[in-house]
Amino acid sequence: MNPREFRELIDRAGLSQSEVARQLQISDRTIRRYLASRGQVPTLVVRAVMHLIAERAAQSSAQVARTEPRGRQHG
């Protein structure tokens, strides 16, 4: 994935560069370097960000499921 695509992935997920760095336990500077590079973002980093996105989606779904009203009882 190139840096432009990586930035779009982060932005679409609503993640900040700092949040990505913190979650991946790497420096903000490293994320900035990936985004400014002319080369490809390491595949392992891309996969880790995709995993973060999937985790956030699962957490959001679980929160929605907990807040939705249960079926109405007829009686």
N, CA, C and O atoms as CSV, one atom per row, in Angstrom:
chain,resi,resn,atom,element,x,y,z
A,1,MET,N,N,0.851,-1.165,0.000
A,1,MET,CA,C,0.000,0.000,0.000
A,1,MET,C,C,0.900,1.233,0.000
A,1,MET,O,O,1.878,1.300,0.744
A,2,ASN,N,N,0.561,2.193,-0.833
A,2,ASN,CA,C,1.368,3.405,-0.879
A,2,ASN,C,C,0.921,4.372,0.228
A,2,ASN,O,O,-0.136,4.182,0.831
A,3,PRO,N,N,1.722,5.399,0.489
A,3,PRO,CA,C,1.403,6.322,1.578
A,3,PRO,C,C,0.045,7.018,1.446
A,3,PRO,O,O,-0.638,7.235,2.447
A,4,ARG,N,N,-0.346,7.364,0.232
A,4,ARG,CA,C,-1.646,8.017,0.027
A,4,ARG,C,C,-2.779,7.079,0.431
A,4,ARG,O,O,-3.717,7.491,1.113
A,5,GLU,N,N,-2.693,5.826,0.014
A,5,GLU,CA,C,-3.711,4.837,0.371
A,5,GLU,C,C,-3.722,4.577,1.881
A,5,GLU,O,O,-4.781,4.386,2.479
A,6,PHE,N,N,-2.548,4.572,2.477
A,6,PHE,CA,C,-2.438,4.370,3.922
A,6,PHE,C,C,-3.114,5.519,4.665
A,6,PHE,O,O,-3.847,5.290,5.627
A,7,ARG,N,N,-2.873,6.743,4.228
A,7,ARG,CA,C,-3.520,7.906,4.839
A,7,ARG,C,C,-5.041,7.796,4.711
A,7,ARG,O,O,-5.762,8.063,5.672
A,8,GLU,N,N,-5.532,7.408,3.535
A,8,GLU,CA,C,-6.973,7.261,3.324
A,8,GLU,C,C,-7.554,6.185,4.250
A,8,GLU,O,O,-8.650,6.348,4.785
A,9,LEU,N,N,-6.824,5.104,4.432
A,9,LEU,CA,C,-7.264,4.034,5.326
A,9,LEU,C,C,-7.416,4.559,6.751
A,9,LEU,O,O,-8.425,4.306,7.408
A,10,ILE,N,N,-6.419,5.284,7.218
A,10,ILE,CA,C,-6.452,5.850,8.565
A,10,ILE,C,C,-7.597,6.855,8.693
A,10,ILE,O,O,-8.340,6.836,9.674
A,11,ASP,N,N,-7.731,7.724,7.708
A,11,ASP,CA,C,-8.768,8.759,7.750
A,11,ASP,C,C,-10.172,8.158,7.718
A,11,ASP,O,O,-11.035,8.565,8.495
A,12,ARG,N,N,-10.404,7.205,6.835
A,12,ARG,CA,C,-11.730,6.574,6.727
A,12,ARG,C,C,-12.123,5.878,8.025
A,12,ARG,O,O,-13.300,5.810,8.377
A,13,ALA,N,N,-11.131,5.369,8.720
A,13,ALA,CA,C,-11.390,4.670,9.978
A,13,ALA,C,C,-11.603,5.639,11.135
A,13,ALA,O,O,-11.989,5.232,12.231
A,14,GLY,N,N,-11.349,6.925,10.887
A,14,GLY,CA,C,-11.509,7.912,11.939
A,14,GLY,C,C,-10.403,7.851,12.985
A,14,GLY,O,O,-10.587,8.264,14.130
A,15,LEU,N,N,-9.250,7.327,12.571
A,15,LEU,CA,C,-8.116,7.235,13.489
A,15,LEU,C,C,-7.174,8.408,13.273
A,15,LEU,O,O,-7.037,8.905,12.156
A,16,SER,N,N,-6.529,8.845,14.338
A,16,SER,CA,C,-5.491,9.863,14.198
A,16,SER,C,C,-4.147,9.163,14.029
A,16,SER,O,O,-4.002,7.987,14.364
A,17,GLN,N,N,-3.181,9.887,13.515
A,17,GLN,CA,C,-1.839,9.319,13.381
A,17,GLN,C,C,-1.297,8.923,14.750
A,17,GLN,O,O,-0.672,7.873,14.901
A,18,SER,N,N,-1.542,9.769,15.739
A,18,SER,CA,C,-1.063,9.481,17.097
A,18,SER,C,C,-1.718,8.231,17.668
A,18,SER,O,O,-1.069,7.426,18.336
A,19,GLU,N,N,-3.012,8.080,17.399
A,19,GLU,CA,C,-3.726,6.894,17.897
A,19,GLU,C,C,-3.178,5.623,17.256
A,19,GLU,O,O,-2.989,4.613,17.934
A,20,VAL,N,N,-2.924,5.675,15.960
A,20,VAL,CA,C,-2.349,4.518,15.267
A,20,VAL,C,C,-0.986,4.185,15.868
A,20,VAL,O,O,-0.697,3.027,16.168
A,21,ALA,N,N,-0.157,5.201,16.039
A,21,ALA,CA,C,1.184,4.980,16.601
A,21,ALA,C,C,1.088,4.357,17.993
A,21,ALA,O,O,1.793,3.396,18.301
A,22,ARG,N,N,0.216,4.910,18.827
A,22,ARG,CA,C,0.068,4.406,20.192
A,22,ARG,C,C,-0.411,2.948,20.191
A,22,ARG,O,O,0.127,2.114,20.920
A,23,GLN,N,N,-1.412,2.652,19.378
A,23,GLN,CA,C,-1.952,1.295,19.326
A,23,GLN,C,C,-0.938,0.280,18.791
A,23,GLN,O,O,-0.920,-0.873,19.220
A,24,LEU,N,N,-0.101,0.718,17.857
A,24,LEU,CA,C,0.907,-0.174,17.279
A,24,LEU,C,C,2.206,-0.167,18.071
A,24,LEU,O,O,3.141,-0.909,17.770
A,25,GLN,N,N,2.246,0.688,19.089
A,25,GLN,CA,C,3.428,0.829,19.937
A,25,GLN,C,C,4.666,1.205,19.129
A,25,GLN,O,O,5.747,0.639,19.290
A,26,ILE,N,N,4.457,2.191,18.250
A,26,ILE,CA,C,5.560,2.783,17.494
A,26,ILE,C,C,5.467,4.288,17.657
A,26,ILE,O,O,4.460,4.788,18.158
A,27,SER,N,N,6.481,5.013,17.251
A,27,SER,CA,C,6.490,6.456,17.453
A,27,SER,C,C,5.622,7.178,16.416
A,27,SER,O,O,5.386,6.678,15.316
A,28,ASP,N,N,5.156,8.366,16.804
A,28,ASP,CA,C,4.442,9.224,15.854
A,28,ASP,C,C,5.324,9.512,14.648
A,28,ASP,O,O,4.851,9.579,13.513
A,29,ARG,N,N,6.607,9.680,14.914
A,29,ARG,CA,C,7.555,9.980,13.839
A,29,ARG,C,C,7.582,8.861,12.794
A,29,ARG,O,O,7.674,9.130,11.596
A,30,THR,N,N,7.504,7.625,13.242
A,30,THR,CA,C,7.507,6.493,12.307
A,30,THR,C,C,6.273,6.543,11.413
A,30,THR,O,O,6.373,6.321,10.206
A,31,ILE,N,N,5.112,6.832,11.996
A,31,ILE,CA,C,3.895,6.948,11.189
A,31,ILE,C,C,4.041,8.086,10.183
A,31,ILE,O,O,3.691,7.928,9.013
A,32,ARG,N,N,4.552,9.222,10.628
A,32,ARG,CA,C,4.766,10.355,9.710
A,32,ARG,C,C,5.720,9.979,8.584
A,32,ARG,O,O,5.534,10.391,7.439
A,33,ARG,N,N,6.741,9.194,8.916
A,33,ARG,CA,C,7.706,8.766,7.891
A,33,ARG,C,C,7.019,7.862,6.860
A,33,ARG,O,O,7.265,7.996,5.661
A,34,TYR,N,N,6.168,6.953,7.315
A,34,TYR,CA,C,5.441,6.098,6.371
A,34,TYR,C,C,4.565,6.945,5.451
A,34,TYR,O,O,4.473,6.678,4.253
A,35,LEU,N,N,3.923,7.967,6.016
A,35,LEU,CA,C,3.016,8.798,5.231
A,35,LEU,C,C,3.747,9.721,4.266
A,35,LEU,O,O,3.178,10.125,3.251
A,36,ALA,N,N,4.991,10.058,4.563
A,36,ALA,CA,C,5.772,10.950,3.702
A,36,ALA,C,C,6.640,10.189,2.708
A,36,ALA,O,O,7.244,10.793,1.822
A,37,SER,N,N,6.703,8.890,2.848
A,37,SER,CA,C,7.581,8.072,2.027
A,37,SER,C,C,7.119,8.032,0.575
A,37,SER,O,O,5.959,8.298,0.259
A,38,ARG,N,N,8.045,7.699,-0.279
A,38,ARG,CA,C,7.701,7.452,-1.683
A,38,ARG,C,C,7.525,5.954,-1.942
A,38,ARG,O,O,7.061,5.543,-3.005
A,39,GLY,N,N,7.901,5.165,-0.965
A,39,GLY,CA,C,7.814,3.713,-1.107
A,39,GLY,C,C,6.508,3.172,-0.554
A,39,GLY,O,O,5.544,3.908,-0.345
A,40,GLN,N,N,6.502,1.898,-0.329
A,40,GLN,CA,C,5.322,1.220,0.187
A,40,GLN,C,C,5.366,1.181,1.716
A,40,GLN,O,O,6.433,1.069,2.318
A,41,VAL,N,N,4.200,1.276,2.321
A,41,VAL,CA,C,4.085,1.106,3.766
A,41,VAL,C,C,4.243,-0.391,4.034
A,41,VAL,O,O,3.656,-1.209,3.326
A,42,PRO,N,N,5.029,-0.756,5.046
A,42,PRO,CA,C,5.227,-2.182,5.322
A,42,PRO,C,C,3.901,-2.934,5.497
A,42,PRO,O,O,2.989,-2.463,6.176
A,43,THR,N,N,3.818,-4.092,4.880
A,43,THR,CA,C,2.598,-4.894,4.914
A,43,THR,C,C,2.160,-5.199,6.336
A,43,THR,O,O,0.964,-5.177,6.625
A,44,LEU,N,N,3.082,-5.478,7.215
A,44,LEU,CA,C,2.735,-5.783,8.600
A,44,LEU,C,C,2.043,-4.594,9.272
A,44,LEU,O,O,1.122,-4.779,10.068
A,45,VAL,N,N,2.481,-3.387,8.953
A,45,VAL,CA,C,1.863,-2.183,9.516
A,45,VAL,C,C,0.445,-2.019,8.966
A,45,VAL,O,O,-0.484,-1.722,9.717
A,46,VAL,N,N,0.284,-2.210,7.676
A,46,VAL,CA,C,-1.045,-2.102,7.060
A,46,VAL,C,C,-1.990,-3.122,7.686
A,46,VAL,O,O,-3.123,-2.788,8.032
A,47,ARG,N,N,-1.537,-4.349,7.832
A,47,ARG,CA,C,-2.387,-5.387,8.427
A,47,ARG,C,C,-2.749,-5.054,9.873
A,47,ARG,O,O,-3.875,-5.295,10.310
A,48,ALA,N,N,-1.789,-4.501,10.606
A,48,ALA,CA,C,-2.060,-4.132,12.000
A,48,ALA,C,C,-3.124,-3.035,12.063
A,48,ALA,O,O,-3.998,-3.076,12.928
A,49,VAL,N,N,-3.061,-2.062,11.163
A,49,VAL,CA,C,-4.069,-1.002,11.145
A,49,VAL,C,C,-5.433,-1.578,10.756
A,49,VAL,O,O,-6.452,-1.201,11.334
A,50,MET,N,N,-5.455,-2.474,9.799
A,50,MET,CA,C,-6.721,-3.116,9.418
A,50,MET,C,C,-7.306,-3.895,10.603
A,50,MET,O,O,-8.522,-3.918,10.793
A,51,HIS,N,N,-6.454,-4.519,11.382
A,51,HIS,CA,C,-6.898,-5.225,12.577
A,51,HIS,C,C,-7.504,-4.243,13.584
A,51,HIS,O,O,-8.541,-4.527,14.182
A,52,LEU,N,N,-6.859,-3.092,13.769
A,52,LEU,CA,C,-7.405,-2.063,14.660
A,52,LEU,C,C,-8.793,-1.627,14.206
A,52,LEU,O,O,-9.708,-1.472,15.014
A,53,ILE,N,N,-8.929,-1.434,12.906
A,53,ILE,CA,C,-10.216,-1.013,12.345
A,53,ILE,C,C,-11.277,-2.076,12.609
A,53,ILE,O,O,-12.399,-1.753,12.998
A,54,ALA,N,N,-10.925,-3.337,12.398
A,54,ALA,CA,C,-11.879,-4.434,12.637
A,54,ALA,C,C,-12.273,-4.501,14.111
A,54,ALA,O,O,-13.440,-4.727,14.432
A,55,GLU,N,N,-11.312,-4.307,15.002
A,55,GLU,CA,C,-11.614,-4.315,16.437
A,55,GLU,C,C,-12.567,-3.185,16.800
A,55,GLU,O,O,-13.514,-3.384,17.562
A,56,ARG,N,N,-12.315,-1.999,16.255
A,56,ARG,CA,C,-13.196,-0.856,16.529
A,56,ARG,C,C,-14.597,-1.111,16.013
A,56,ARG,O,O,-15.575,-0.760,16.674
A,57,ALA,N,N,-14.708,-1.716,14.842
A,57,ALA,CA,C,-16.020,-2.020,14.272
A,57,ALA,C,C,-16.759,-3.035,15.142
A,57,ALA,O,O,-17.962,-2.905,15.371
A,58,ALA,N,N,-16.039,-4.040,15.620
A,58,ALA,CA,C,-16.652,-5.051,16.481
A,58,ALA,C,C,-17.122,-4.432,17.793
A,58,ALA,O,O,-18.202,-4.762,18.282
A,59,GLN,N,N,-16.318,-3.539,18.363
A,59,GLN,CA,C,-16.704,-2.874,19.609
A,59,GLN,C,C,-17.926,-1.997,19.391
A,59,GLN,O,O,-18.820,-1.961,20.236
A,60,SER,N,N,-17.975,-1.296,18.277
A,60,SER,CA,C,-19.127,-0.441,17.975
A,60,SER,C,C,-20.385,-1.279,17.808
A,60,SER,O,O,-21.451,-0.905,18.296
A,61,SER,N,N,-20.267,-2.406,17.126
A,61,SER,CA,C,-21.412,-3.291,16.936
A,61,SER,C,C,-21.902,-3.844,18.262
A,61,SER,O,O,-23.107,-3.943,18.494
A,62,ALA,N,N,-20.970,-4.203,19.129
A,62,ALA,CA,C,-21.342,-4.742,20.436
A,62,ALA,C,C,-22.040,-3.680,21.270
A,62,ALA,O,O,-22.989,-3.990,21.989
A,63,GLN,N,N,-21.590,-2.434,21.189
A,63,GLN,CA,C,-22.228,-1.354,21.941
A,63,GLN,C,C,-23.635,-1.104,21.432
A,63,GLN,O,O,-24.550,-0.881,22.225
A,64,VAL,N,N,-23.821,-1.139,20.122
A,64,VAL,CA,C,-25.152,-0.943,19.547
A,64,VAL,C,C,-26.074,-2.070,19.991
A,64,VAL,O,O,-27.228,-1.827,20.345
A,65,ALA,N,N,-25.576,-3.289,19.974
A,65,ALA,CA,C,-26.389,-4.438,20.371
A,65,ALA,C,C,-26.822,-4.325,21.826
A,65,ALA,O,O,-27.939,-4.711,22.171
A,66,ARG,N,N,-25.951,-3.798,22.682
A,66,ARG,CA,C,-26.295,-3.658,24.099
A,66,ARG,C,C,-27.310,-2.545,24.340
A,66,ARG,O,O,-28.051,-2.592,25.322
A,67,THR,N,N,-27.355,-1.550,23.467
A,67,THR,CA,C,-28.247,-0.416,23.688
A,67,THR,C,C,-29.577,-0.543,22.965
A,67,THR,O,O,-30.500,0.224,23.237
A,68,GLU,N,N,-29.692,-1.495,22.049
A,68,GLU,CA,C,-30.964,-1.676,21.346
A,68,GLU,C,C,-31.986,-2.289,22.289
A,68,GLU,O,O,-31.657,-3.176,23.077
A,69,PRO,N,N,-33.237,-1.816,22.209
A,69,PRO,CA,C,-34.268,-2.385,23.081
A,69,PRO,C,C,-34.559,-3.833,22.713
A,69,PRO,O,O,-34.504,-4.226,21.548
A,70,ARG,N,N,-34.867,-4.602,23.728
A,70,ARG,CA,C,-35.265,-6.000,23.493
A,70,ARG,C,C,-36.652,-6.018,22.867
A,70,ARG,O,O,-37.358,-5.009,22.881
A,71,GLY,N,N,-37.036,-7.143,22.329
A,71,GLY,CA,C,-38.351,-7.275,21.724
A,71,GLY,C,C,-39.463,-6.964,22.723
A,71,GLY,O,O,-39.327,-7.232,23.916
A,72,ARG,N,N,-40.541,-6.409,22.237
A,72,ARG,CA,C,-41.669,-6.078,23.107
A,72,ARG,C,C,-42.371,-7.334,23.557
A,72,ARG,O,O,-42.533,-8.288,22.796
A,73,GLN,N,N,-42.782,-7.317,24.796
A,73,GLN,CA,C,-43.537,-8.463,25.319
A,73,GLN,C,C,-45.016,-8.202,25.088
A,73,GLN,O,O,-45.514,-7.099,25.313
A,74,HIS,N,N,-45.693,-9.223,24.643
A,74,HIS,CA,C,-47.131,-9.103,24.407
A,74,HIS,C,C,-47.849,-9.717,25.589
A,74,HIS,O,O,-47.454,-10.775,26.078
A,75,GLY,N,N,-48.879,-9.076,26.043
A,75,GLY,CA,C,-49.543,-9.676,27.171
A,75,GLY,C,C,-50.779,-9.095,27.479
A,75,GLY,O,O,-51.443,-9.522,28.424
